[in-house]
């Protein structure tokens, strides 16, 4: 069930990236966020209840709640037209938790791919914080990051697991390179954002961009 959840998360993040890039309606996509978020709260809760209650078992299932609560929050915020600052601060909290998961993946499980993946998710949640809580006008950039991550951290890996090829050493090495290439792309795209903001400073647009508007950036 875990990989099916990741697959659905990939779909939700893909749709959210289209909203951020102005290619899909926020309320329409919000409905799908509610659907995925509900599943990722109810099912992990059930799996924890019937599990062996071992520390690392619960730890693994708990990660799914981070996605489930985020999608529920995004869905309700979009569908009900709520201000996005609460979602932004929640995203900051989740970003911190994601960093912990990334460190544990690296130090305890010795899993480079999982560690890089969690760091990438932490970065994305941090961007949601900047966009929603601090009002930074970086929707286009967040959309690009979310679009890439929807495929390289969720959709493709879940399909590779479901087809029973994810554990192959060559696939793990390949995916390490894929994730590193994605991070390089994020940094390159971020430079473009900073350059655009620097140019905007000349006509005062950067000052306006820094003011929170209460709108939801999803």
C-alpha angles and dihedrals in degrees: 000000000000094000092047087054090052090050091053090046088055090054092049093048091047091054092045090053089056090052090052090051092049096249100112137038115260097218093047092051089042090068091058090048089056091050094050093041092053092051092048092054101043100041098047089046090055092045091052092050093053095038128100088261091233115160098247093041091059090041091057095048092045090065090067091061089064089062095038095052091044093053092046090050092048092047096050092043092052098041095045096039094238125168111268100221093093090052089049095055091045088053090055090055091049090048090059091049090049090055089054090052090049092052093046090050090053101041104031105028097028088222110149095181094051091046093052090045093053092047089052091051090048088054092050093050088048089055090052087054092051092047099043107028100032097031097233111171097231101118093128092052093046088050092054092049092046092048093053094043092049088065107031099040103031121010101040097039092049091051091048090052092047090051090049098239101103094091095057111114092229091054091050091051091046092050092050088059091045091054093045090049089051091052090051089052091051091052092047092049090047090058089057090052092051091048091051091049090049091054091047091055088073093066097034097254093122091061091053091046092058093059116096112237102188090241120132117246106205 
